[in-house]
Amino acid sequence: MRIYLTSMLILCCLGLSARQSGRITITFQRTTLDTAFRQLEAKTGWHISFETSRTRGITVPARTFKDAEPDVVLSSLLAGTALGFKRQGNSVLIIPRPVSKTLSGFVSDAVSGERLPGVVMAVPDFRQGTVSNTFGYYSLTLPADSLRLQIQFMGYRRLDTTLLLQPDTRLNFALEPMSQTLGEITVKGAKNESVEQSSQMSRITIPIAMVGSTPRILGEKDLFKTLQMLPGVKQGTEGTSALLVRGGTPDQNLILLDGAPLYNPMHLMGIFSTFNTAALKDVTLYKGAFPARYGGRLSSVVDITTKDGNLQKMHGEASIGLLAASLSVEGPLKKDKTSFIISARRSYPDLIATPFVKKGEKAPEKFMLNFYDINAKLHHRISEKDQLYFSVYSGRDHMRFKYRDVKDENAPNDYAITDANIGWGNHTGTLRWSHVYSPKLFSNAMLIGSRYRLKINNYLEDKFKDEINSNRQMLQSGIEDYGGKIDFDYRPNPAHTIRFGASSMYRIFTPGIVSQKQTENGEVVMDSTNSSQRIKGTELDVYAEDDWEISPRFKANIGLHWGAFAVQGRFYQSLQPRTSMRYLLPGNWALKASWSRMTQYIHLLANNTLSLPTDLWVPATSRIRPQQADQFALGVAKNLWKGKFEFTAEGYYKNMRNIIEYKDGAGYLTTGLSDGWQEHVAAGKGEAYGMELLLRKSTGRLTGWIGYTLSWSNRQIDEVSNGQPFPYKYDRRHDLHILLSYKLTKGIELTGSWMYQSAAPFTVAVGRYEQAEMPGFGGVEQFAGRNNIRLVPYHRLDLGVNFIKHKKNGMTRTWNVSLLNAYNRFNPSFVVQNWRDVTPGKLGVRSVNFMPILPSISYQLKW
């Protein structure tokens, strides 16, 4: 009998357990809360205990739950009341809901004291969590007296802790960096916020370590070269660092360095980007689904943050390669209080090439070709609630070629001098103050200054017998920004992150001031400056956005951006809604959708075949309207194979308006040498659409990604190509990128990348005829349309290997050997039409390649 009763009791318990663990379907009529409890007890087999004094007067509206978890049903019944519950097995106790308490503070690197953005703070028991903001600040508000917290960030050890909460608990966390060579060759790391949990789409964060792992051009790490390997991002012509995002132009990318905008951030005519990776901390690329806090560009945002400087001890890094050398030093001025970092880089191609150049038959009298970068930052902790940052950047390129030719050996005093001098560069400064008003409210205020300047000076001097004639032409162009911005980050609870703020920017444009001075025998015969003077404008921005977890499955980021631009008596303004949302499908597949409207108040007058620093920045004016675009995207995302891989697939459509192009027959010289640049451009519309696939692996011995893009990009402008639609110059149907890094041993890292792009369009003339009044001086070309042919497909393999040694004195030495264009593929860097040898029925096109097979070696030492 005892065995029988025991068996029956076990079966009953199993049955009750099965009932309580399964889903239920239940309907409540409008009734009292205690009656609803009894109905739920009958359905689940639970026993619900409560004090009637706490439920008196509380009613439950009529509702139906289908296939719902019992815990969810009970939580819904108690929603809006001051009651909560605790359950153990089938016993449920109704208790007063705990008072919400806030845990807040900063997350930093335990070794350097650097604040860490994007750290995941998870509370598993509540199925809640948050992510630290750009400045490492977090805030969690939960109805609990204690909580179990998991803190995760890529490349750092996961921290698990249990905390007792006071009404307002302020606690800073320091995460321990993981060794890159744990054991022998095993590399581990914790994931950032999982891709299926975030409401944000079209966003990719690039680890700085990944930039350093890629094959290098002449030994130089390059951030933009890494970004070009992502789906939806194209590189343009061979060897350049221009970013072409989802059918956009280079000017449609908002590039921020510590909050300050950069223009034409390239060195050596676009071969390298201006960023010294030794000074960088965080890089995030938005290809679409722009949060409301960003504005002013149509295609992308590249948000770059530099290091704050080590607060604990001195560190440094030095490197030298075939092209440039760099040095970075960081450390505390006052431990745990004030830190600094300074990083400098200088190239020396002119120092290396000069001995060889001057051996030539027509050697230049002067030859200069170099660039430099300087990043510096000061960080001061005023108090636990106040932080002060001051950062500056200065970078400049200088090219000069001076030739002196003797016309006749018998007349050595007769000569011709040609002196071409070009320089361009960016200079920025940012003063930032971050302040914690309360555990839930954080602010960041900035004063921003930025200047881009281009100067071209061309001097010709000719002496024949006793006559000396000279001609000097000079072009100056640039853009200056001065302004301020304030952002607020308010986190009332883990399900809501509310951001709002405003900015004002005063801009000064110098589209192109051309001066020319001619002399004959010392007498000035012409001295003129065109009337293309500075244009001044003021841009205003106000925004608000709410990242809201509406339910465990549905999350949305909803925002609104208002922008305005005052220029030449006109006041342009626009409301720009931004929406991005995520819905969790069965199997934890995230379905994501977004819509963003963007307005851009600046334009770039660009050459049709190359992206150069000589392209001119111009504003929207009383005649040229601002650019606008709407972008729609739909996609899925999921972490695969136990979180080791991240997969995203996105389709997008972008509709652009008021984008400008040179009219047929116009170009750089015609706009630069006259006042009316607005006469030489026409505005129209464009569209870009496509699909992007990305499979990414960020942990383990093998890291990297495979990305594929299928895309179309077209333009239609009334005064270009006879008003017919034409493919944009960087329209390429297929784009495949593979970037991999493999840690062979603890001291050897292999890297490689391969890219393929379909043939790019190019404009060629279909005929040319001589002018009767000027025979022999070229002809007039006839065109059948813009971008009317396709060039050859592009593909290239780059390989690299890092030899890493961790020395006993704490130093780390790295030798990098890279081989670019490993199988010596001829990819056109520059294409011109050849009229000398014309075959009937064929177009003579000649290509020039600047990137043949190119080996390099570099050395880096960290201490």
N, C-alpha and C positions, 0 to 999 in steps of 0.2 A: 504493500500500500504506500509506504514511504517513497519507494522508487517511482510509483505511478504518479503520486502527487508532485514529486520533484520534477518529473518529466513534463507534467501538465503545466507547472509553473514556468519552466524554461520555454515551452512552446508559446505560452501566453506572452511572456516577455519579448520573445522574438517577434511575435505578431504585432505587439504594441510598438516595438522598435521599428519594424518595417513600416507601420502606419505613420509614425511620426517622422520618419526620414523621407517618406515619399511626398510627392506633390498632391495638392488637394484642389477641388473645385467647390466653391461655397458662395452662397448668395445671402446677403444681409438686407433685411428691410430696415427702414428708419426705426431705430430702437435705442434703448439705453445701452451704455457701455457694458454694464454687468450682464445684461441679457446676451449681448454679443459674445461675451466670454463663455457663457454656458453653451452657446451654439458651437463655438470653436472647440470646446472640450469634447462635445459629442462627436465632432467630426474627426478629431485627432487622437482622442484617448488621453489627452493631457489632463493634468489637475492644476487649475489656475487659482492661486491664493491671492487675496487682496483685501484691503480695508475698504468697507463700503463708504466710509466717510470721504475717501479720496476719489471715488467714482461718481458720487452723488451729483446729479445735474448734468452729467456729460452724456451727450447723445451721439449716435453713430449714423451718418447718412446712408441711404440705400446704395449698395454697390455689390458688384459681383467680381470674384476672383476665379480665374480659370487656370488650371494647371500651375498653381503658385506654391512656393515653399511656405510652410506654416509660419516660420519666423517672419517672412515678409508680410504675411497677412496680419499678424499681431502688431508688427511695427507700423503698418498702415492704420490700424485701428487706434493706435496711441499717438499718431502724428498730430501735432497741434495741441497736445495736452502737456501737462507737466509731469507725465508719468513715463517710466521706462520699464524694462523687465529683465530678469535674470532667469535662465533656464538651465536645469541639469537633468538630462534624461526627459522624463515625462512631467517633471515637477517644474512649474512656472511660478515665479514670485513677482507680483507687480510692485514696483518701488518708485519713489520719487525720482524723476529724471535728474541725473547729476548736473550741476551747474557747469556750463561751458567754461573751459579754461584755455588760455593761450600759451603755447610754447613758441618762442622766437629766438632768433640770433643769427650768427654768421657761421658758414662752413669754410674751413681753410685747409691748406696743405700743412701738415704737421711739421715738415722740414723747413719750408721757406716762409710760411705764414701767408702765402698768396690766397686770396679769396677765390673760391671755386664756384663758377656758375653751372647751372644745370644738374646739381646734385639731387638725386631722388631720395626723398624722406617718406618712407612707407610705414603705415600703421596697420598691420595685417588684421588685427582683431576687429577693427572698424571698417576694413576695406576702404581706407582713405589714405591720403598722402598729399604731398606737395613737391615742388621742385624749386630749388634756390634760384633767385633771379640773376640777372647779368652781373650783379655785384656781390653775389654769394649770400644774400640775405634770404631767410626763410621765415614762415609764420604758419603755425598749425593751431586751429581752435577746435577743440573736441569736448563733448560732455563726459569727462572722465576724471577720476582722482589719480589714476596712474595709467601708463600706457607702455606698450612694448614697441620700440622704434627700430627700424632697419634703415641704415644710411648706405647708399650705393653710388659709386661714381667710377667711370671707366679709368682703369689704371691704378685704383686705390683699393686697399683692403676694406671689405664690407664691415660695417660697425653695427652690432646688435646690442641694444641696451634697454633696460627697463627703468622708467622714471616715475617719481612721485611728483604730481603737479600741484603747484600753488596757484592762486587766482591768475597771476601773470608770472610765468617762469621764463627767464632769459638765460639761454645756455648756448655757448659757442662750441662747435665741434671741430676737432682737428683730425683729418684722415691721414693715415699712413700710406705713402706711395708704395706700390708693389714693385719688387725687383723685376726688371725685364728678363732676368735669367734665373727664375726660381728653379731650384734643383739644378739640372743641367741645361735643358733647353725648353722646359715647359713654361709657357707664358699664359698667365691668367689675368682676368679682369672682371669687374662687375659691370653690368649693363647700365646705361643711362635709362631714362624714362622709355619704356617699351614703345615701339613704333605704333602698336595697335591701341595703346591707351591714350596717346596724345590726340587732341582735336586738330593739331596743326598738320598740314600737308605741304608738300613742295619745299620742305626745309631739310637741309643736310648740315650737320656739324662735322668739321674736318679736324681730326687730331693733328696737332703740330708735329708730333712724332711721325705721322704718316707722310707729311711733306718732306721730312728729312730722309725718309726711306726710299723715295722714288729716285730713278736715275737722274743724273744731273747734267746740265749743259755747262761744259767747261768748269765743272766742280761746284756750280752754284745751285743751291736749293731754290725752288721757285714756287711760291704759293699759287699763282695763277695757272701755271702749267699743271698743277694737281687739280685745280678746279675744272680745267678744260677736259679732264678725263671723266667727268660726271655726265650722266645722261641729261639731255636738254641744254648742254653748254657746248658751244663750238669755238674753235680757235681762230677762225678766219684763215689768213694766209699762213704758209709754212713758216714756223719759227717765231711767230709773234705771240704776245701775251694778251691780246685783246680778248674780252669775254663777249660772246654773242649768245644770249640766253633766250631760248624759245622764240626765235625769229626776230629778236630785237637788235638794236644798234649799240655800239660801245657807250654812247652818252646816256642810254636808258638804264645803266647800272648805277645804283647809289652805293658808292664805296666809302665806308666810314672807318676812320682810324681814331679810336678813342672818342668817337662822336663827331669828329671833324671831317667834312667831305674832301675827297681827293679827286683831282681831274687828270686824265691821261697819266695814270700811275705806272709809267713804263720807263725803262732804261734802254740805251743803245737802239734807238728807233723802234722800240717795241719788242725787242728780243727778250728782255727780262722785265719782271714786275719790280716795283720799288720797295718791296717788303723784305727786310732782313729778318728771317724766321727766328733768329736767336732772341729777338725782343718780343715775339708774339706769344700770347697766352691762349686765345680763343678765337676761332673763326667760324661764323655761321653764314650759310648761303640760303637765301629765300628766292626760289625761282617763280613763285606765285603764292596765292593764298596769303597775301601780305597782311600782317597784323596792322591794326589801325595806327599804331605808334610810328609807323614808317610812312613817308610820303615823298613826293617830288620826282619819282622815276617810274617808268612803265614796266621794265622787264625783270629787274632783280635787285636784291639788297645783299651786299657783302659787308657784314658787321664784324670788324676786327678789333680785338682788345689786346693791348700790350701788357706785359708783365708789370706787377706793382713793385717788384724789388724784394729781395729776401730780407725778412725782419730778424733773422736769427744769426746768420754768419755770412762772411764774404764768399761769393762764388764768381767764377768767370768762365769764359769760353772764347777760344781763338781758333780761327780757321784760315787756311790759305789754299788757293786753287790756281788754275791756269789763268783765270780771268781777274779775280779779286781776292782781297784779304779782309778779314773782319775781326773785331774784338768787342766782347761784351763783358761788363763788370757790374755786379749787383751786390748789395749788402746793406746792413743797417748803419744809419748814422747815429741812431740811438736804439738799442735793442728793444724789440717789441713796441716801438713807438714811431720811429721814422726810418724809412728805407729809400733807396735810390736804385736806379738802373740806368746805365748809359751803354749804347751799342752803336758802333760805327763801322762802316764798310766803304772801301775805296777800290775801284778797279784800276788796272794798269795796262790795258791793251796798247796804249800809245808808247809806254815805256818798253814793252817787248817788241813792238813792231817798228819803232823808229829806226833802229840800226839796219833793218832789212829794207824799209821804205827808202831810206836815203841812199841806198846802193843802186837804186833804179836809175834808168836813163833819164827820166824826167822826175827827179826826186823833189818833193816839196821843200821849200825853205823852212816852213813851220808846219808841224803836224801834231794835233792834239785830239785825243779820243778817250774820254773817261767819264765816270760818274762817281758820286758819293751818296751815302745815306747816313744820317745821324738820328737816332732815337734816344730820348732822355725822359725820365719820369721820376718825380718825387711823390712819396706817399707818407702822409702824417696822420696818426691817430690822435685826434684832439681829445676824444673821450670814447666810451663804449658806444655812444650814440652818434658820434660825428667823426667823419673821415674826410680828409682833404687830399686831392690829387692834382698834380700839375704835370702835364706831358707836352712835349714838343717833338716835332719831326721836321727835318730839313733834308731835301734831296735834290740833286741837280746833275744834269748832263751837259757836257761841253764838247763840241766838235769844231775843229778848225783845220783848214787846209789852205796854205799860202804857197803859191807858185810864182817864181820869177823866171821868165823866159827871155833869152837874148835872141833878138830877131835875126841878126846877121853876125856871123863870127868876125866879119871885117869891120863891124861897127858895134863893139862891145858896150858902148854907152847907150845904145838904143835897146829898150826892154819893154816887156809887158808884165804887169803884176796882177795876179788874181788872188784875192783874199776872201774866202768864204768862212763865215763864223756863225754858228748856231748854238744856242743854249736854251734849256727849258728845265723847269723843276717845280716842285711843290714845297710849300712851307706851311705848317699848321701848328696851332697851339690850343690846348684845352685846359681850363681850370674847372675842376669838378668838386662839388661838396655834396656828400651823401649824409642824410640825417634820418634817424629813427624817431618818429613822433610818438608812436605807441607800438605795442607788440604787433598790431595789425597794419600799421601805416608806415611806409618807407618812402623817402623822396630822394631825388637825384637832380641837382641843379648844375648847369654848365654854362660857362662863357666860352665861346668858340671863335677862333680866327683861322682863316685858310686863304692861301694865295697860290694861284698857278700863273706862271709867266713864261711866255715864249718870246725870244728875241732872235731875229735873223738879220745879219749884217753882211752885205755883199759889196766888195770894193774892187773896182777895176782902175788900173792906172796904165797909161800908154805913153811912152816917150819915143819920139822919132825926131832925130836931129836936135833941134833946139826947142821943139814943142812938147809940152807935157799936158795931157788931157786926163781927167779922172771922172769917174762916175760912182757914186755911193748910193746904194739903196738899202733901206732898213725897214723891217716890219716888226711891229710890237703887237702882241696879243696876250690876253689873259683874262682872269676872273678872280675877284676877291670876295670873300664872305666874312661878315662880322655879325655876331648875334648871340643869342642865348636860348636856352631850353630848360624846361623843368618837367620832370616826370614824377608821378605818384604811383605807388604800388600798394593797393589796399586788399587785404586778404581776410574777409569776415569769417570765412570757414573754409575747410579744404575743398569744398565743391565750387567755390567762387574765388577767382583772382581778378580783381578789377584794376585796370590801369587807366590813367587819364593824365593829360598834360597839354602843354602849349609851347610854341617856339616862335621866335621872330628872327629873321635873317635879312640883313642889308647887303645887297649884292652890287658890285661894280663890274661891269663888263667892258672889256676893250676888244671889240670884234676884230679890229685890224687897223692900226695906224701906220700908214706907209709914208715914209719921207724919202725924198730923192734930191741929191745935190750933184750938179755937174760943173766942172771947171775946165777952162781952156787957158793954158799958160798962166795959171794962178788967178784968173778972173772968173768969178762965179757967173755962169750963164743960166743956171736954173737952180732954184732952191724952193722946194715945195713940200708941203705935207697935206695929205688928203684930209677931208673933213669928217672922216669916220671916227668920231670922238667917243668918249665913254658914255655908256648907257647905265643909268642907276635904277635899281628897283628894290622893292621890299616884299619879302615873302612871309606870310603868316600861316601858322598851322595850329589847329586845336583838335584833340582827339579824345575818344573814350572807347574802351573795349572791356568785355567781360568774358573770361574763360570759365564756362559754367558746366558742371557735371549735372545735367538735369536728372539723369537716372544712371544706374550702374552700366547700362548699355549705351546711353545717348549722352554725348558731350558736344558742346558747341563753343566757338569763339565768335562773338558777335560784336562788331565795332563800327564806329562812324568817324571819319576823318574829314574835317573842313579845312580847305586850303584856299589861300588868296594871294594875288600878286599884283602890286601896284607899280605901273611903269608907263612913262610917257603920257600921263593923263588918263590912262585906262586902268580899270580895276577888275581883274579877272577873279572869279571865285567859283568853287565847286564843292559839292557834297559827295563824298566818296564812301559808299557803304562797303564793309568788309565782312564776310561771313565764311567761316570754316567749321565743318561739323564732322563728327564721327559716330557711327553706329556699329556696335559689336554684333556680328553675325555668329551663328553656331560655329563652334570650332575655334573661337577667338580670332576670326578673320574680321578686320576692321574695314568697313565701307566708309570712305571719306568723300566729301564734296566741298567745293569752295567757290566763292564768287568775290572778285575784287575789282574795284574801280580805282584807277590811278590817274593823276594829272601831273604833267611835267611842264615846268615853266622855262626850261632852257632847251636849246638845240645845239647840234654839232654840225658844222659845215665840213663834210668829210669827202675825201677823194673816193671815187667810185671803185677803186681796185685795192687800195691799201688803207690801213689804219695807222696814222702817223701822229707824232706830237705836233706837227704843223697844222693839223686840223683845227678849225677855229670855233670857239665857244661863243654862242650868241643867245640873247634872251628872247622870250616872247615880247613882241613890241605892239604898238598900236596897229600894225599891219599884219604881223605874223602871230597867229593865235597859239595858245599852249597846246601841247600834245595831250591826248587822252586815250585811255584804253580800258576795256573790260576784259577780264580773263575768267574763264570758267574751267573748272577741273573736276574730274571724277576718278576715284581710284580705290584700290584695296591695299592693305598692308598687313603683315603678320611676321612674327618671329618664328623661325622654323628650326627643327632639329634641336629641341631643348634650349632654344634661345641662342644658339651659336650663329645662326644666319638671320639676316634681316632682309625681307623681300617687300618691295613696293612696286606697284604698277599704276601709272597715272595716264589719263587722257586729258588733253587740254585744248581750249580754243581761245584765241586772243584776237580781239577786234581793235585796231588802232586807228586814230583819227588825227588829222592835222600834223602828220609827219612830213618833213620837208626833204627834198632832194634837189640837187642842181638841175636846172633846166637843160635840155639838150643843147650842147654847144658851149655851155658855161663850165667853169672849173675854178680851180684854186687861184690861178693868176688873175682871171678876170674879176673875181670878187675882191682879191687883195689889193689890186691896183686901182680900184675905183671906190667911190664913197657908197654907192648904192648896192651893198651886198644883198639887200632885200629884193632887188630887181632880178637877181640871178637864181633865185630859188623859187620853188613851187611847192604847195602843200597838197596833200591828198590823204588817202587811206591805205591801210594795210591789214593783212590778216595772217595769222600763224596758227597752225593746229598740228596735233600729232599725238604720239603715244611714247611713254618712257617706261623702261623696265630696269630695275636695279636689284641685284643680289649682292649683299654686303656681309663680310665677316670681319668682326673687330676683335676677336679673342682667339688665343691658341697660337701655335707656331706659324700657321698660314693665315695671313690677313690680307684684306684688299676688297676689290669689288669687280663685278662685271656689269656693264651698263649698255643698254641698247636704246636708240631713239629712231623712230619713224616720224618724219616731220615734213611740213610744207610751209613756205613763207613767201607771200606775194605782196606786191604793191600796185596801186593804181592812182596815177597823178595826171591831171588833165594835160599839163604842158611837158610831160615826159613820155617818151615812147608812143607818141600820137594818141595819148589818152587811153591806150590799151593796157590791161593788166600784164605785169611782167614779174618774173621771179626775182626775189631780193638777191643781192650779190652773194650772200652766204647761205642761200637755200641749198640744202643737201638732203637727199631723200633718206639715206640710211647712215647711221652713225653707231659704231661699235667700239667700246673701250674696255680693255682688260688691264687692271692694275693689281699686281700681286707682290707680296713681301713674304719671304719664307725664312725662318730662323733655323738654319741648318745645324748649327751648334751654338753654344753660348757665346761664341766669339765671331761667328760668321753669319751674315744676313744677306740673302740673295733677293734682288728686286728685279722686276721687269714690267714693262707696259707695252701694249700693242693697240694701235688704233686704226680704224678704217672709216673713211668718209666717202660718200658718193661724190661724183664729179660736181664741181662748183660752176655756176654760170659766169659768163664773161661777155663783155660787149665788144664786138668787132664791127668795123665798117664793111659794107658789102661792095663798096667801090670808091674811087677817088678820081677827080678830074682836075687838070691844071687850070690855073687862072690865066686868062689871055693877057691881062695887063701885068702879070708877075710870073712869067714862065721860069721854071727852074727853082722857084722858091716854095716848094711844097705844093700841096693841093688841098682842095676841099673834100672832106670825106662824107660819104653818104651812109646813113644807118637805117637798118630795117627794124630797129627796136632795141630797147635796153636789155642787156643780158641775154643776147639772142643765140649763144652757143654754150656748150658745156665742155669744160676741160676734162682732164683725166681723173680717175678716182685717186684718192689719197690714202696711203697706208704707210706705217712706220713701226719698227720694233726698236725699243730702247732697253738696254740691260745694265745692271749695276750690281756691285757687291760691296758690302761694308765689312771691314775687318775691325772688330771691336775688342779692346783689351781694357779690363778694369784693373788698375794698378793698386798695389798695397798701400800707397800713400793717399789713396782716395781719388786719384785722377783717372779719367777715362780717355783713352786714345782711340780715334777712329780714322782709318784710311778708307777712302771711297774711290773705287775705280768704276767708271761708267763708259758705256759705248752707245752713242746715239746713232739712230738710223743704221742699225747693225748690219742689214743686208743692202745698204747703200741704194735705197730707193730714190729715184729722181722725182721729187715733188716740187712743183713750181712755187717759188717764192714771189716771183714777179713775171708778168706776162705782157709782151708788147706785140703790136702788129707790124709785120715786116712787109714793106712794099717794094723792096729791091728785086727779089726773085719771086714774082707772082706767076703761078701756074693757072691757066684759065680753068674756071670752075672750082678753084680751091682758094681757101683763105690762108695767107701766110702768117702764122702765129709763132713767135719765138719765146721760149720760157727760160727763166734764169732761176737757178737753185742756189740758195745760200746755206743749205744744211746737208752736206754730204755726210758720209760716215765720219763720225767725230768722236775720238777717244778723249778721255780726261781723267785726271787724278786730283784728289784733294786730301788735305790733312786737317783734322780737328782735334783739339785738346780741351777737355773740361776739367775744372778743378773746384 
